[in-house]
Amino acid sequence: MGQDETQQLWREYRKSKDQGVRDRLILTYAPLVKYVAGRLGSGLPAHVDENDLVSYGLLGLIGAIERFDPGRDIKFETYAIARIKGSIIDELRALDWVPRSVRSRARDIERAIGELERKLHRAPTDEEISEKLGVTTEELDDSLSEIGRSSIAALDELWTISSGGGGDQVALIDTIEDTQGPEPQSELAQTELKEALGEAIARLPEREKLVVTLYYYEELTLREIGEVLGVTESRVSQLHTKAILRLKARLAGSPTREPLGR
């Protein structure tokens, strides 16, 4: 379907709110759901079916179409991707499929990193983190791999922003405000948190910073990043998980942050 036809559908839908027109818009934008589900599904355990992710994501797409305000200075695709991703993550969190032991280990590593950072005033090494936890560096790597296999859209889950009006929660990485219009303090909180995230990423060790940048901003897969860095995909996964735990530890003190999965 061409751009003109799509715009015509939007005009019809805004005028009539006709369900048949809405269904045609859903078909038009369905590839977005497949894209997001494929991207999130690539890091999940085998028992999580990608078709389930697609069905969760479709709910987000329908919500996005019903609530999109074309008067906002934002592309529909950008808004829809945030909602699709949020819908999939919410459903997975409701299923609570991450083992408690893995959550506990992630919290222990995050806490150790935070305490060491405050003491050393720099990013601690793997050896220092291992010593703090009373494990070997190999055991730390194994834990990072296991946490990595159980995590989803990790950077999106650092926090969410509750916008004014509809009470929706939106991932900071997308910084898409609620269509009902955010309160001024919510906009301020988003700006402050986005700046804090940028500063925290800038202070990551070089290889971890590169992994985060290539994965979240350049949208390379972990396998492709491994090829760039000349290491295995599993090593990239460990670097990614460590970077996320560092960011969580560093940002834990932010007064406007609302932690997830605690």
KOLNU-340528 format. One line per 3 residues: number of its first residue (from 1); for each residue z negated, x negated, y negated of N, C-alpha, C. Coordinates in steps of 0.2 Angstrom, whole numbers, padded with zeros to 4 digits. Last residue first. Layout:
BEGIN
NUM	Z:X:Y:Z:X:Y:Z:X:Y ~ ...
! end
This chain:
BEGIN
262	-0204:-0056:0027:-0211:-0059:0028:-0215:-0054:0031 ~ -0191:-0053:0024:-0192:-0055:0031:-0199:-0058:0032 ~ -0190:-0059:0007:-0188:-0055:0013:-0190:-0057:0019
259	-0198:-0059:-0009:-0196:-0062:-0003:-0194:-0057:0003 ~ -0193:-0058:-0024:-0196:-0053:-0020:-0193:-0056:-0013 ~ -0197:-0067:-0039:-0194:-0067:-0033:-0197:-0062:-0028
256	-0203:-0068:-0051:-0198:-0062:-0051:-0195:-0062:-0044 ~ -0210:-0080:-0050:-0214:-0074:-0051:-0209:-0067:-0050 ~ -0207:-0093:-0039:-0204:-0089:-0044:-0207:-0082:-0045
253	-0211:-0100:-0028:-0216:-0099:-0033:-0213:-0095:-0039 ~ -0201:-0102:-0019:-0206:-0098:-0017:-0211:-0096:-0023 ~ -0191:-0111:-0021:-0191:-0105:-0026:-0196:-0100:-0024
250	-0193:-0121:-0012:-0193:-0123:-0019:-0194:-0117:-0024 ~ -0192:-0114:0000:-0198:-0118:-0002:-0199:-0119:-0009 ~ -0179:-0110:-0001:-0184:-0105:0000:-0191:-0108:-0002
247	-0173:-0123:-0001:-0172:-0118:-0006:-0177:-0113:-0006 ~ -0176:-0128:0012:-0178:-0131:0006:-0178:-0127:0000 ~ -0170:-0118:0020:-0177:-0118:0020:-0180:-0122:0014
244	-0157:-0121:0017:-0159:-0115:0016:-0167:-0115:0015 ~ -0156:-0134:0022:-0155:-0133:0015:-0158:-0126:0013 ~ -0158:-0132:0036:-0163:-0136:0032:-0162:-0135:0025
241	-0147:-0125:0039:-0153:-0122:0040:-0158:-0125:0035 ~ -0137:-0135:0036:-0137:-0129:0033:-0144:-0125:0033 ~ -0140:-0145:0046:-0140:-0146:0038:-0141:-0140:0034
238	-0138:-0137:0057:-0144:-0140:0056:-0145:-0141:0048 ~ -0124:-0135:0056:-0128:-0129:0056:-0136:-0131:0055 ~ -0119:-0148:0057:-0118:-0144:0051:-0123:-0138:0050
235	-0122:-0150:0070:-0126:-0154:0065:-0125:-0151:0058 ~ -0113:-0141:0076:-0121:-0140:0077:-0125:-0144:0072 ~ -0101:-0147:0073:-0103:-0140:0070:-0110:-0139:0071
232	-0103:-0165:0070:-0102:-0159:0075:-0104:-0152:0071 ~ -0094:-0173:0057:-0100:-0172:0061:-0098:-0166:0065 ~ -0086:-0176:0046:-0085:-0180:0052:-0091:-0179:0056
229	-0085:-0167:0035:-0090:-0172:0035:-0090:-0177:0041 ~ -0074:-0160:0039:-0074:-0163:0032:-0079:-0169:0032 ~ -0078:-0154:0051:-0072:-0159:0051:-0072:-0163:0044
226	-0089:-0147:0047:-0090:-0152:0051:-0084:-0157:0051 ~ -0082:-0137:0040:-0086:-0142:0036:-0088:-0148:0040 ~ -0076:-0130:0050:-0072:-0134:0045:-0076:-0139:0041
223	-0088:-0125:0056:-0083:-0130:0060:-0079:-0134:0055 ~ -0092:-0117:0047:-0097:-0122:0048:-0092:-0127:0052 ~ -0079:-0112:0035:-0083:-0111:0041:-0087:-0117:0043
220	-0078:-0111:0017:-0076:-0114:0024:-0081:-0112:0029 ~ -0081:-0106:0004:-0080:-0101:0010:-0077:-0105:0016 ~ -0084:-0112:-0007:-0078:-0113:-0005:-0076:-0109:0001
217	-0097:-0106:-0008:-0093:-0106:-0014:-0086:-0107:-0012 ~ -0104:-0108:0005:-0105:-0102:0001:-0100:-0101:-0005 ~ -0099:-0120:0011:-0100:-0114:0014:-0100:-0107:0010
214	-0099:-0130:0001:-0093:-0128:0005:-0093:-0122:0008 ~ -0112:-0129:-0004:-0106:-0128:-0008:-0100:-0126:-0005 ~ -0119:-0132:0008:-0120:-0126:0004:-0114:-0124:0000
211	-0114:-0145:0010:-0114:-0140:0015:-0114:-0133:0012 ~ -0118:-0152:-0001:-0111:-0152:0000:-0110:-0146:0005 ~ -0132:-0152:0000:-0129:-0149:-0006:-0121:-0147:-0004
208	-0133:-0160:0011:-0135:-0153:0012:-0132:-0149:0006 ~ -0129:-0172:0006:-0125:-0169:0012:-0127:-0162:0012 ~ -0139:-0175:-0004:-0131:-0174:-0005:-0128:-0170:0000
205	-0153:-0164:-0006:-0150:-0170:-0004:-0142:-0169:-0003 ~ -0154:-0153:-0020:-0154:-0154:-0013:-0151:-0161:-0011 ~ -0153:-0150:-0034:-0158:-0155:-0032:-0158:-0156:-0024
202	-0144:-0140:-0035:-0142:-0147:-0038:-0147:-0152:-0035 ~ -0151:-0129:-0029:-0145:-0132:-0026:-0144:-0139:-0028 ~ -0160:-0128:-0040:-0163:-0129:-0034:-0157:-0132:-0029
199	-0151:-0124:-0050:-0155:-0130:-0051:-0158:-0132:-0044 ~ -0146:-0112:-0045:-0142:-0117:-0047:-0145:-0124:-0047 ~ -0158:-0104:-0044:-0155:-0106:-0038:-0150:-0112:-0039
196	-0161:-0103:-0058:-0166:-0106:-0053:-0163:-0109:-0047 ~ -0150:-0095:-0062:-0151:-0102:-0065:-0156:-0106:-0060 ~ -0153:-0084:-0055:-0147:-0087:-0053:-0147:-0094:-0056
193	-0165:-0080:-0061:-0165:-0082:-0053:-0159:-0086:-0052 ~ -0162:-0077:-0074:-0167:-0083:-0072:-0166:-0085:-0065 ~ -0153:-0067:-0072:-0150:-0073:-0075:-0155:-0079:-0073
190	-0161:-0057:-0066:-0155:-0060:-0062:-0153:-0066:-0065 ~ -0170:-0055:-0076:-0173:-0058:-0070:-0167:-0061:-0066 ~ -0162:-0049:-0085:-0165:-0056:-0087:-0167:-0059:-0081
187	-0159:-0037:-0079:-0154:-0042:-0080:-0156:-0049:-0082 ~ -0172:-0032:-0079:-0169:-0034:-0072:-0163:-0038:-0073 ~ -0175:-0030:-0092:-0179:-0035:-0088:-0175:-0037:-0082
184	-0166:-0019:-0095:-0165:-0026:-0098:-0169:-0031:-0094 ~ -0160:-0011:-0080:-0165:-0011:-0085:-0164:-0018:-0088 ~ -0143:-0007:-0075:-0150:-0011:-0074:-0154:-0010:-0081
181	-0134:0007:-0070:-0136:0003:-0076:-0143:-0001:-0075 ~ -0130:0012:-0059:-0134:0017:-0064:-0136:0013:-0070 ~ -0125:0003:-0051:-0120:0006:-0055:-0124:0011:-0060
178	-0134:-0013:-0052:-0133:-0006:-0049:-0129:-0002:-0054 ~ -0124:-0029:-0053:-0130:-0024:-0055:-0128:-0017:-0052 ~ -0123:-0042:-0043:-0119:-0036:-0045:-0125:-0031:-0047
175	-0125:-0056:-0038:-0127:-0053:-0044:-0123:-0048:-0047 ~ -0123:-0062:-0026:-0118:-0058:-0029:-0119:-0056:-0036 ~ -0135:-0069:-0024:-0129:-0073:-0023:-0123:-0069:-0026
172	-0144:-0058:-0023:-0144:-0062:-0029:-0137:-0066:-0029 ~ -0141:-0042:-0017:-0142:-0050:-0016:-0140:-0054:-0022 ~ -0149:-0028:-0022:-0143:-0032:-0022:-0144:-0039:-0021
169	-0156:-0012:-0019:-0157:-0020:-0019:-0151:-0023:-0018 ~ -0158:0002:-0030:-0154:-0002:-0025:-0156:-0009:-0025 ~ -0162:0011:-0039:-0167:0008:-0035:-0164:0004:-0029
166	-0155:0017:-0049:-0154:0020:-0042:-0159:0016:-0037 ~ -0164:0012:-0061:-0159:0017:-0060:-0160:0019:-0053 ~ -0163:-0007:-0060:-0166:0000:-0062:-0161:0005:-0061
163	-0163:-0017:-0045:-0160:-0015:-0051:-0163:-0008:-0053 ~ -0171:-0029:-0037:-0171:-0022:-0037:-0169:-0020:-0044 ~ -0163:-0042:-0028:-0165:-0040:-0035:-0165:-0032:-0035
160	-0169:-0052:-0015:-0165:-0047:-0018:-0168:-0045:-0024 ~ -0169:-0069:-0008:-0172:-0063:-0011:-0167:-0058:-0013 ~ -0162:-0075:0002:-0168:-0079:-0001:-0172:-0074:-0005
157	-0152:-0070:0009:-0158:-0067:0010:-0164:-0071:0007 ~ -0141:-0076:0005:-0141:-0070:0003:-0148:-0067:0004 ~ -0142:-0087:0013:-0143:-0088:0006:-0144:-0081:0002
154	-0139:-0082:0026:-0146:-0085:0024:-0147:-0085:0017 ~ -0132:-0074:0035:-0131:-0074:0027:-0137:-0077:0024 ~ -0144:-0075:0047:-0138:-0072:0045:-0138:-0072:0037
151	-0151:-0084:0061:-0151:-0082:0054:-0144:-0079:0052 ~ -0151:-0089:0074:-0154:-0083:0073:-0154:-0080:0065 ~ -0146:-0102:0073:-0142:-0097:0077:-0145:-0090:0076
148	-0155:-0108:0065:-0148:-0107:0063:-0145:-0102:0067 ~ -0166:-0109:0073:-0167:-0105:0067:-0160:-0103:0065 ~ -0161:-0118:0082:-0162:-0112:0085:-0163:-0107:0079
145	-0159:-0129:0074:-0153:-0126:0078:-0154:-0119:0080 ~ -0172:-0132:0070:-0167:-0130:0065:-0161:-0127:0068 ~ -0177:-0136:0083:-0180:-0130:0079:-0175:-0127:0074
142	-0170:-0147:0085:-0169:-0142:0090:-0171:-0135:0087 ~ -0174:-0155:0074:-0167:-0153:0075:-0166:-0147:0079 ~ -0188:-0156:0078:-0186:-0153:0072:-0179:-0151:0072
139	-0186:-0164:0090:-0189:-0157:0091:-0188:-0153:0084 ~ -0181:-0176:0084:-0177:-0172:0089:-0179:-0165:0090 ~ -0192:-0180:0077:-0186:-0178:0073:-0182:-0174:0078
136	-0207:-0172:0085:-0202:-0178:0084:-0196:-0175:0080 ~ -0222:-0165:0075:-0216:-0165:0081:-0212:-0171:0080 ~ -0230:-0163:0065:-0233:-0165:0072:-0228:-0165:0077
133	-0227:-0159:0053:-0227:-0154:0058:-0230:-0156:0064 ~ -0227:-0171:0047:-0231:-0166:0044:-0232:-0161:0049 ~ -0217:-0178:0054:-0223:-0180:0054:-0228:-0175:0052
130	-0205:-0170:0050:-0207:-0170:0057:-0215:-0172:0058 ~ -0205:-0173:0036:-0206:-0166:0038:-0208:-0166:0046 ~ -0202:-0187:0037:-0208:-0185:0034:-0210:-0177:0036
127	-0190:-0187:0044:-0196:-0190:0047:-0202:-0188:0044 ~ -0182:-0181:0035:-0183:-0177:0041:-0189:-0180:0045 ~ -0189:-0182:0018:-0185:-0184:0024:-0186:-0180:0030
124	-0192:-0171:0004:-0194:-0175:0010:-0189:-0177:0015 ~ -0186:-0173:-0012:-0185:-0169:-0006:-0187:-0174:0000 ~ -0200:-0175:-0023:-0193:-0176:-0021:-0192:-0173:-0014
121	-0214:-0176:-0025:-0210:-0175:-0031:-0202:-0176:-0030 ~ -0224:-0176:-0015:-0219:-0182:-0016:-0215:-0182:-0023 ~ -0231:-0164:-0016:-0234:-0171:-0016:-0230:-0176:-0018
118	-0221:-0155:-0017:-0226:-0155:-0022:-0230:-0161:-0022 ~ -0214:-0158:-0005:-0211:-0158:-0011:-0216:-0159:-0017 ~ -0224:-0155:0005:-0222:-0162:0004:-0218:-0163:-0003
115	-0225:-0141:0003:-0231:-0145:0002:-0229:-0152:0001 ~ -0212:-0137:0007:-0215:-0135:0000:-0221:-0140:-0001 ~ -0211:-0142:0020:-0206:-0144:0015:-0209:-0143:0008
112	-0221:-0133:0026:-0221:-0141:0026:-0217:-0144:0021 ~ -0215:-0121:0024:-0221:-0122:0021:-0222:-0130:0021 ~ -0203:-0122:0032:-0203:-0120:0025:-0209:-0122:0021
109	-0209:-0123:0044:-0205:-0129:0042:-0204:-0128:0034 ~ -0216:-0111:0046:-0219:-0117:0046:-0216:-0123:0043 ~ -0205:-0102:0045:-0210:-0102:0040:-0214:-0108:0040
106	-0198:-0105:0057:-0195:-0106:0050:-0200:-0106:0045 ~ -0208:-0102:0066:-0206:-0109:0066:-0203:-0110:0059 ~ -0208:-0088:0064:-0214:-0092:0063:-0212:-0099:0062
103	-0195:-0084:0068:-0197:-0083:0061:-0203:-0087:0060 ~ -0196:-0088:0082:-0191:-0091:0077:-0193:-0090:0070 ~ -0206:-0079:0086:-0207:-0086:0087:-0203:-0090:0082
100	-0199:-0067:0085:-0205:-0068:0081:-0207:-0076:0081 ~ -0181:-0066:0085:-0188:-0067:0088:-0193:-0069:0084 ~ -0172:-0055:0077:-0174:-0062:0076:-0181:-0062:0080
97	-0169:-0041:0076:-0167:-0045:0082:-0169:-0052:0082 ~ -0172:-0029:0069:-0177:-0034:0070:-0175:-0038:0076 ~ -0165:-0018:0065:-0165:-0019:0072:-0170:-0024:0074
94	-0166:-0020:0051:-0170:-0014:0054:-0170:-0015:0062 ~ -0158:-0031:0050:-0165:-0032:0049:-0169:-0026:0052 ~ -0146:-0025:0053:-0148:-0030:0057:-0155:-0031:0056
91	-0145:-0016:0041:-0145:-0014:0048:-0148:-0019:0053 ~ -0145:-0026:0031:-0150:-0021:0031:-0151:-0018:0038 ~ -0133:-0032:0033:-0139:-0036:0034:-0145:-0031:0034
88	-0123:-0022:0031:-0124:-0025:0038:-0131:-0029:0039 ~ -0126:-0019:0018:-0127:-0014:0023:-0127:-0017:0030 ~ -0123:-0031:0011:-0130:-0028:0011:-0131:-0023:0016
85	-0109:-0032:0014:-0114:-0037:0016:-0121:-0034:0017 ~ -0105:-0020:0007:-0104:-0021:0014:-0108:-0026:0017 ~ -0109:-0024:-0006:-0112:-0018:-0003:-0111:-0018:0005
82	-0101:-0035:-0009:-0108:-0036:-0009:-0112:-0030:-0006 ~ -0088:-0030:-0007:-0091:-0035:-0003:-0098:-0036:-0003 ~ -0088:-0021:-0018:-0088:-0018:-0011:-0090:-0023:-0007
79	-0087:-0029:-0029:-0093:-0025:-0029:-0094:-0022:-0021 ~ -0075:-0036:-0027:-0081:-0040:-0028:-0088:-0035:-0026 ~ -0066:-0025:-0027:-0067:-0029:-0021:-0074:-0033:-0021
76	-0067:-0020:-0040:-0070:-0016:-0034:-0071:-0020:-0028 ~ -0072:-0032:-0053:-0067:-0029:-0048:-0070:-0025:-0042 ~ -0080:-0027:-0068:-0080:-0030:-0061:-0075:-0027:-0057
73	-0086:-0020:-0080:-0081:-0026:-0080:-0082:-0030:-0074 ~ -0085:-0002:-0077:-0088:-0009:-0077:-0084:-0015:-0077 ~ -0077:0008:-0076:-0078:0006:-0083:-0082:0000:-0083
70	-0077:0012:-0063:-0071:0008:-0065:-0072:0005:-0072 ~ -0090:0012:-0052:-0088:0014:-0059:-0083:0009:-0062 ~ -0093:0017:-0036:-0090:0012:-0040:-0088:0015:-0047
67	-0098:0026:-0027:-0102:0024:-0032:-0099:0020:-0037 ~ -0089:0028:-0016:-0092:0034:-0019:-0096:0032:-0026 ~ -0086:0015:-0013:-0081:0019:-0015:-0084:0025:-0019
64	-0099:0011:-0008:-0096:0007:-0014:-0090:0012:-0017 ~ -0101:0019:0003:-0105:0019:-0003:-0102:0016:-0009 ~ -0090:0014:0011:-0090:0021:0009:-0095:0022:0003
61	-0095:0001:0013:-0089:0002:0010:-0088:0009:0007 ~ -0107:0003:0020:-0107:0000:0014:-0101:0001:0010 ~ -0101:0009:0032:-0106:0013:0028:-0107:0010:0021
58	-0094:-0002:0037:-0090:0004:0034:-0095:0008:0030 ~ -0104:-0010:0041:-0101:-0012:0035:-0097:-0006:0032 ~ -0107:-0004:0054:-0113:-0005:0048:-0109:-0006:0041
55	-0095:-0006:0060:-0097:0000:0059:-0103:0001:0053 ~ -0095:-0021:0060:-0089:-0017:0057:-0092:-0010:0055 ~ -0105:-0023:0069:-0106:-0025:0062:-0101:-0022:0057
52	-0100:-0018:0080:-0106:-0015:0077:-0107:-0017:0070 ~ -0090:-0027:0083:-0088:-0020:0081:-0094:-0016:0078 ~ -0097:-0038:0086:-0094:-0038:0079:-0092:-0031:0078
49	-0113:-0038:0093:-0106:-0036:0094:-0103:-0035:0087 ~ -0124:-0049:0099:-0123:-0045:0093:-0115:-0044:0092 ~ -0125:-0058:0109:-0126:-0051:0111:-0125:-0046:0105
46	-0122:-0071:0104:-0117:-0067:0108:-0118:-0060:0108 ~ -0130:-0073:0087:-0130:-0074:0095:-0124:-0069:0098 ~ -0119:-0078:0073:-0124:-0074:0077:-0124:-0075:0084
43	-0110:-0083:0065:-0116:-0087:0066:-0121:-0083:0070 ~ -0100:-0074:0064:-0098:-0081:0067:-0104:-0085:0068 ~ -0103:-0063:0057:-0104:-0063:0064:-0103:-0070:0067
40	-0100:-0065:0044:-0107:-0064:0046:-0108:-0065:0053 ~ -0086:-0065:0045:-0089:-0070:0042:-0096:-0070:0044 ~ -0083:-0052:0051:-0081:-0058:0054:-0085:-0064:0052
37	-0088:-0044:0041:-0091:-0044:0048:-0089:-0050:0052 ~ -0079:-0047:0030:-0086:-0048:0030:-0090:-0049:0037 ~ -0066:-0043:0036:-0068:-0050:0034:-0075:-0051:0033
34	-0069:-0029:0039:-0067:-0034:0044:-0068:-0041:0042 ~ -0070:-0025:0026:-0076:-0024:0031:-0075:-0029:0037 ~ -0058:-0027:0021:-0064:-0031:0018:-0069:-0030:0022
31	-0049:-0018:0028:-0049:-0026:0029:-0055:-0030:0026 ~ -0052:-0006:0021:-0055:-0007:0028:-0055:-0015:0029 ~ -0046:-0001:0010:-0050:-0007:0009:-0054:-0009:0016
28	-0038:0009:0015:-0035:0004:0010:-0039:-0002:0010 ~ -0047:0017:0021:-0042:0014:0025:-0039:0008:0021 ~ -0054:0022:0010:-0057:0018:0015:-0052:0014:0019
25	-0044:0029:0003:-0046:0023:0000:-0050:0019:0005 ~ -0042:0039:0012:-0037:0035:0011:-0039:0028:0008 ~ -0055:0045:0010:-0053:0042:0017:-0047:0038:0016
22	-0053:0050:-0003:-0058:0045:-0001:-0057:0041:0005 ~ -0044:0060:-0001:-0042:0054:-0005:-0047:0048:-0003 ~ -0052:0069:0007:-0046:0066:0010:-0043:0060:0006
19	-0062:0072:-0002:-0064:0068:0004:-0057:0065:0007 ~ -0061:0071:-0019:-0058:0074:-0013:-0059:0070:-0007 ~ -0064:0069:-0032:-0069:0068:-0027:-0067:0071:-0021
16	-0055:0072:-0043:-0057:0077:-0038:-0062:0076:-0034 ~ -0055:0060:-0052:-0054:0067:-0054:-0057:0072:-0050 ~ -0057:0049:-0043:-0061:0050:-0049:-0061:0057:-0052
13	-0046:0051:-0035:-0052:0052:-0032:-0057:0053:-0038 ~ -0035:0049:-0043:-0035:0056:-0040:-0043:0057:-0038 ~ -0037:0036:-0047:-0037:0041:-0052:-0038:0048:-0049
10	-0036:0030:-0034:-0042:0029:-0038:-0043:0035:-0043 ~ -0022:0032:-0031:-0028:0035:-0027:-0034:0035:-0031 ~ -0017:0024:-0041:-0016:0032:-0041:-0021:0035:-0037
7	-0020:0012:-0037:-0023:0014:-0043:-0022:0022:-0044 ~ -0013:0011:-0025:-0020:0011:-0025:-0023:0014:-0031 ~ 0000:0012:-0031:-0002:0017:-0026:-0010:0017:-0026
4	0000:-0001:-0037:0001:0006:-0041:-0001:0012:-0037 ~ -0001:-0010:-0027:-0006:-0009:-0032:-0006:-0003:-0036 ~ 0004:-0003:-0011:0005:-0007:-0017:-0001:-0005:-0022
1	0000:-0004:0006:0000:0000:0000:0000:-0004:-0006
! end
